[in-house]
């Protein structure tokens, strides 16, 4: 699964009025009466988008951790792909970032994995903001330290915001409403927003990854001045529970637990980060990675292939329970995965053509032949959550859609969206007839088995992919497209070339995916907004420039309560679907993992934490002794 912009952090626009909760919910660090008498806003140990905060100000730990988890051992993990960069600020536009690089840093707040959208202090001990959400101030913990022993300061926070906004299109869009960051106290940094009313902004500022200003503005071991605008393989300075121990570029990274980690006793960190060492081995091919796992060269493997999950785990270690197969429910997000059109290209301007491609896609047969019937078709940009639209619009959703009525397809108001259903010769023929009808309406016709436009130019499409599993899916789609006259080529390129072509929007079609939090907000501009359509490296890979979509995104961002957020998201979902910007693929409601049985975790795992790996797990020496030594 591709890394989304917020990495599925559960933030959004549906914050409730926190002051109404009072000290009974454990929010203020100073009492409400004291705040009123002094004129100072209350300092809050947690921020919630819904107002319900589970843990009081004096909480000791999260319920889902084991505070007595043993520290020690090694976890050997698998990453697919490669890397040539540790600088997260340019990750969206330059190089291939090592995912492990993000683990050395910390954010101002961290989310609780047993709540939908509540964040507790990490680098920051508390926050305050007014009722109109026009600004937020974070107070850093006095004990927060970088790995070189220097304190984390407001200057670091300000540097981080400014650098990320300058270097990363993703963060420039995400934090576009944060117009100023300033130091207002010894450990206080204030963020001012361009307008009141955006309830999500105080919380998403808490997601800010904080970078060490003094390190990035310093020099390396050879005396060369560092440059935050370029890629680097010099291990950066961090503040988190792990630091980079050693690496082989493109092949492996070893992180070691920081023995004197400053945050070891912070309540949100208790019982977590239990391994002495995390090792990441990189593979270009899923099958090679699986063989390495079977040979006990890795402890865990995430399996994204339904075929592999059904057929490839029949080796002796599985039979005798030394290897455990387990599925973890995905409750923390929605998802869209699809064949994506690059509508910047003229051949894809007509929605009828794009819709015809959907009629040509026989998901049911693909599911049977390739996926052992394990998947279901995606019918929403927010599939798997309450944010997915259904039926026809009514109530508040209908009222919101009326504001863009003249800018959206009329079917938005009259017809429930549903993908074509195949799976039988009769259904496939009916779908292909409907595709041919749409193509004719769009001005295309078939000549000599080739689909041509009104000028006689044949329609050809290249589907760009980067791995064998994606190629397999695209190859299944190819004959169906050729049956409606579309000349189709599948181009497989390596990871570096794929990323470069993606960033420059140099493709006809790709397979893309977006993870959606349970409370969507500012990131929707990056996904579907006009402003992001032509920004290299932006997540609007489709190239959507639609004023109705832009207007609905603003409705999502400025929703005043949860009900309005859900209604606005339903409206946005419906308009995106009826514009046929993509051909929805399939999804599965669980993350699949296999592991050598050497590990333990607290029971139960948190509802919104998926597998919790590696943060909530630990090395179990008794289990390890039972199954034998590693290879």
N, C-alpha and C positions, 0 to 999 in steps of 0.2 A: 504494500500500500504506500503510494507516494505520500511524503511529509507535507501536511497542509500548513497554512500560514500560522495558525494559532496552535498547531499541534493538538487540536481538539480540546484545548483548555475550555472549561465550561464557563464562559462569560457571555454576556449579552445585554440586551437593552431593558430587560424586564425587572429592574431593581424596584423593590418596594421602598416606602418611606422609612428609612432606618430609624430616624429619631423617635418614631412612634413606639418602638420596641422597648426603649428605656433600659434601665439597669437589670430588669428581670431577665432579659436575654443575654446579659453579660457583655453588652456591647461597649459602653463607655469605660475608659480607663479612669476618667474623673466622673463623678456623679452628675446626674442631670441638674440637680439643684445647684451644685457648685458651678456648673457650666453657665447656668442662667444668671447666677449672681456675679460671676466674673466677666460675662459677655463672651467667653471663649467657647467655641464649638467643642463638643465631646470628641475625645480621641478614642478610636475604635480599634479593638484588637483583631477584628475581622470585618470583611465587607461581603454582603450577600446581595445578589440580584433579585431575590425573592423576599428578603426580609427575615427569613427563618434561619437563625444561626444556632447550630446544634451545641457547639462547645463554648462554655463561658470563658471569661477573660483569664481565669486562673486554671484552665484545663492543663492537665499534665501530659497528655498524649492523645492520639487518635485511637478510637476503639478497635480499629481493625489491625493494629500492629501488635507484635509481641515485644514488650519492653525488655524482656530478658533474652531476646534472641541472641544466640552465640555469635560472636564476631570472629571471622577467620575464613579460611578456605578461598578457593578460586572458582569462578564461574566462567566457562568458556562458551562464548556466544558467536553466532554466525551473522555476518552482514553480506548482503548480495550487492555487488557492484565494485566500486573502487573509490579511492580518494587521493587528492593531491593538495588539500587545503585544510587548515585549522582555523581560518578566520571567518567567523560566523557573519560578520557584517557584509561580506560580499558574496555570501553563499548563493543568492538568487541569480547572480549575473556573471560570476567568475569561478572557474574551477569546480571540482567535485568535493564537497565538504565531507569530512569524516563525521558521521553522526555522533560518535563518542565525544567529539570536541565540545558539544553543548553541555556535557555532563560535568565539566569542571567549573561551570558558572552557576550563579544563583539569581533568583528574581526577588523583587521586593516582597511579594506575597507568594504563597503556594496554596493550591486548592486542596480541599478535603475530598477524598475519593468516595466518601459515603454520603455526600451531599451533592445536589444538582449543580449549584453555582455559588459556592461560598469559598472565600480565600482567607487564609490566616497568615500572620506575619512570618516572614522568613528573614531576609536582610533587614526589613523594616519591622519595628515592634508595634507600630500603630499608625493609623491614618485618620484624617479628619476632612470633611467636606461639607459645604452648605446644602440646604434643602434643594436648591436649584441646580446642583451638580455643575456649577460653573468653574470650579477648581477643586483640586485635592492637594493636601500636604501629607507627605510621608515622613515619619521620624525613624531614622536608622537606629539599629541596635548599637549601643556603644561598644559591644564586644566583637562586632563583625570585623573580620580581618581577611586580607588577601593571604595567599600562601607564603608570601615573603614577610608576613608579620605586620605590614602596614594596615592601618584602619581603612575600611570602606567609607568613603566620604560623599557628601552631597555633590562635590565636584565630579566624582566618578559617575554618579547618576546622570548629571546634566550632560557630561561628555558622551555617555552611552546613548541617550536619547538623540542628541544632535548628530552623532556619528551614524547611528542606524538609519535615521531619516535621510541623511545625505547619501549614504552609500547603497541603501537597499530600497528598490521600488516597493517591495512588499511592506516594509515598515513605514516608508513615506506615506503610503496610502492608509495604513492602519492607524498611524498617529497623526494624521493630517489635521485633526482638530486641536491638537496640543500645540498652542502657539508660543508658549513660553515656559521654560523651567528655570527656577532661580533658587538660590540658597537663602533661606529665611531664618536660619538658626544654626547652632553648632552642628546639629545632626538632622536638620529639617530641610527638605526640598519641596518647593511648591510648583505644581503644574497648573497653568492657567489655560482654559479652553476658549475657543473662539465664540462660543455662544452657550447659554444655559440649556438645560433640558435633556442632554444626552446622558442618560442614566448609566450607560455602560462605561463611560470614559474613566471615572475614578478606579474602576476595577481593572480595566485593561492596562492602565498605567502600572498597576501592580504586577502585571506580567512581564514588565520590562527586564530584559537580561542586562545585568550591570557588568560593565567592563572596567578594567583598571586603567585609568587615564595615565598614570605615571609610567606604566609599563609600555603602553602603546606610543607614548611620546618620548620614550627612552631609546636606548641603543641596544643592539644584540651583542653576543659574545665577541664578534669581530669588530665592534665599534661602529657598525652601520646603523643609521637612524631607521627605526621601524616606520612602516607606512600602512596605516589602517585601511587604505583603499585598494590594496593588492592581496593576492593569495599568499599564504606562508605555510611552511612546514616546520617553523620554529614553534615548539609547544608553548602556547600562551600561558600567562599567569591567570589563575582562577581563585575563587574563594570557596568553592564547594567541597563536598566530602571526598571527592576524588581528584587526582591530578594525573597527567600523562606521564607514565614511567618510561616507556620506550615504544618505538614503532618501526615498521618497515613500510615505506611509502607504497600505498596501493594494496598492501597485503595484510597487515596486522597492526593492532594497537593494544597496548597494555595500560590499563589504568590502575593505580594503587590508591588504597584508602589513606586519607591524610590522618595520621595517628593523633595529631593535636588539633584536629578540626575544631574551629571556634564554635560551630553551631551544634556540637554533639548533644547538648542539653536543651536546645530549643524544643519546645513541646511538639512542633510539627515535624521534627526530625527524629524524635525518639523511636527506637525500634526499626529504623530504616537503614539502608546502606550498610549491610552487614558483612559483605564479602571483603576480604583483604585485597583481592585483585579481581578485576574484570578484564577478560581477554576477548578481543573481537578479531575473528578471522574473516577475511574478505574473499568471496568467491564470485566469479563472473557467471556461473551456471548453477541453477538450482539442483540439477542432478548430481553434479560433482559435490556440492555442499551436502547433499543427503548421504552420499557414499562416505564422506568424511565423518558425518555424524554416526553412521552405522559402525564405522571402525573405531568409535569412541575417541575421536579427535576433537569432538565438541560435546558440550553437555546439553544444549538446548537447540532446537530448530523450529522455526515457525514455518508452517506448511500452507502455502497459498493455492496449491493445486488440488482440486477435488480428485482428480485421477490418482495423483500420488498418495493422497490420504487414504484412498480406497484400496490401492493395490501394492504400494511400495513398502509398507510397514509390516512385512510378514517374516522378518528375520528372527532368529532364535531369541535374541534379547527381549523382544516384544512378547514372545510366547511365554517366557519364564518370568515376566514382570520386572526384569531389570530396566527395561525402557517402558515408560508410561506415556500413553497417548491420552491427551485431554483437550477438551474444548471449553473455552471460557466465553461466557455471554458478552456481547457488545451492547451495553446499555447507555453508554455515554455519548452517543453520536448518531447522526444520520449519515447517509452516504449517497453519492451519485458516481457511477462509473459508466463510461459510454465510449462509443465511437464518436469522436468530436470533429465537426467541420471547422475549417478555418474560413469563416465567412468574410475575411478580408479579400479572399480570392473571388473573382467575378462569377465563376461557375456555381458558387453556392449561395448567391444572393437571394434566389427565389425559395421561399419556404416550402413550396409545393415539391420542388426537387428533393429537398432535405427530408420531407415527410415520406416521399417515395422510397428513399433508402431504408426507412424504418419498416415499411411494408415488405421490403425484400429480405429483412432479417428474420430468419426462422429460429428464434430462441429455443423453442420447445425441442426441436430436433438437435440443436447444439447441446442443450442440457442433457439430453438422453445419450448422445454419442460421446461427448467429451467429458461430462461432469457427473455421470452416474446418477443423474436426477437430483443432485444435492442443492442446486441453486433455485432462486426465484427471480422473476423479472423485476427490474426496477421501474416503478411507475411515478417516481417523484424525485426532485432534487434533494429532498430531505428524507429519503427512504429509511424506514426503521424508527421513526420518531413521530410524536404527535403533531409535528410541524408539516407533515405531508398532507397535501390537499386531497379531498375526496368528494365525490358527488358533484353537485352544482353549488356555486357560491350562494350564501344566504347570510342574513344578519350583518354583523360588523364587517365581515369579509366582503360582502356584496357592496356595502357602503364605501369601503376603501376602493374597490375596483371601479365604482362609478366615477371616481375622480380621474380615471385615465380611460374612460369608456371609448373615446374616439381614437385611441392610440393602440388598441389591442385587438386581436382577432375576435370576431363576434362569438365564436364557439366558447370563449372563456365564460360567457354568461349562460350558455344554454346546454352545454354538453360536458359530462364528466370525462376527464382525460383517461384514456385506456390505450395501451399498446396493442398492436395487432397480435393475434394469436395464431400460431402455426401448429406444426407437429403432425399434420396429416397431409396427404397429397391434395385433398379437396381444399383444405384451408390454405395451403401454400399457393395453389392456383388462384384462389379468390384474392389473396393478398397481392399476387403479382399483377392480376388484372387491375386492382385498385391503384397499384404503383404506376402501371402504364397509363391509366386515366389521368392521374396527377401530372405525369410528365408531359402528356399531350396538352393539358391545360397550361402548362408552363412554357409551351412553345417548342418542346422537343419531339422528335420522331425517330423511329428506328429505320436505318437504311443499311442494307447488307449486314444485318445483325449488329450494327453499331448505332448507339444513341447519338444523335447530332442535334445541335441547336438550330435556331432559325436561319443562321448564316451557313449552315452545313458543316460546322466545326464539330468533330467528334468529342464526346465527353470522356476524359480519362482522369483517373484518380490514383494517387499513390498514398497508401497507408503506411505511415512511418512507425516502426516499432523498434524496441531495443533489447528484447529478450525472447527466448524460444517460446515461453508460455503465451506471450502476446502475439507472436507470429502464428501460433497454432489457432488462436481465435480469429485473427485476421484472415488466415487461409480458409477457414470455414465460411466466412462471409463472402469471399471473393467469387465463388461460382454463382451465388445468388445475385450479386450485382451484375455479373456478366450476362445473366439471363434477362435482365432488363436493358442490356445493351451498353453497360458502363465498362469500359476498358479499365481493368483494375490491376495495379502492381503492388506488391508487398515489399517494402524496403527495410531490411534489418541493418542497423548501424550500431557501433559500439557506444558505450555510455557517454563518453566525452562528446562525440559528434552529435548524439541525440540531444544532449543538453544544449549544445550551441545552436542547433537548428530550432529547438523549442524556444529558446530565449529570443531568437530573432524572428520567430513565427514563420519559419521557412518549411512549411509542410502543407499538404492538402488535408489529410486526416491523420489523427493520432488516437490512441486509447488513453484517456485521461480519467482522473478521479478526484473528487473533492470530499473531504470529511467535513461534516457540519456539526457544530456544537448544539446542545439542547437550547441554547439561547443565542441565536445568531445576531450579529450586529455589524460593526464597522468593516469587518472582513468581507462582507457582501459586495462592497464597492470594488474590492480587489478581484473578486471572482467574476462579477458580471457588469461592473460599472463602466460607463463610457470613458471616464478619465484614465482607466487602466488598460484600455483596449490597445493602445499603441506604445505602451511603456515596455521596453525590453526586459524580459524576466518576470513580467507580471503574471498573475494566475488567471487572468482573463484570456486564456488561450484561444477561446472561440472568436474573440474580437467583437463582442457585443457592444453596439452603440445604439441604445434604445431609450428614448426619453421616458417611456412608461416604466421600464425596468428601473431606471435611475430614480424616478419618483417613488416607486414602491420600496426600493432600498431605503430611502429616507424615512418612509413610514415605519419600516422595521427598526431602524436605528433610534428613532424618536418616539417609539411606543411608550405609553405612560404606565402600562401595567402588563401583566402576563397575558391577559385575555386579548389585549390589543396587539401584542407581539405575535401571538399565535395567528390571529386573523390576518395581520399584515404579511406574515410569512406564507400563509396559505395563498394569499393573493399573488405574491411574488412567484411562488412555485408554479401556480396555474399559468401565469403569463409566460414564464420561461418555457414551460412544457408546450404550450400551444404555438410557440414560435419555432419549434422543431430545430433547435440549435444543435442537437445531437441525437444519436440513436442509443437509447438506454440499453445497458447490458444486464448485469445480474449481480446478486449479492447473496451473502450468507451471514446469518446472525451471530456467528461465533468466530473467535480466533482459535485456530488449530495449532497446537504445540505438541511436540514429542520431547521427552527429556529422560536422561539417565537418572535413575531414582536415588539421587544423592542429596536431595534438598527438602526443606520444609518451609511452611508458611503458617501464619495464624489463620484460624478458621472462624468465620468464613472470610473469604476475600471480599473487599468492599464492592458494593453494587456497581459503582462507576469506575472501577479500577482495572477491568479486564483481567489479564493474568497477574498484574502486579510485579512482573519481572523487569529488572532484577531487584527493584527497590525494597519489596516487602518479603523477599525470600532470604534464606540463610543456608549455609552448608551444614548438613547433618552427618556427623562423623559416624554414627551408628549405622545409618542407611548405607553410607559409602563403604563401610567395612563389609556389609552383607553382600554387596554386589561385586566387590573386588576392586582392584586397583585400576586406575585409568591406563589406557594404552600409551 
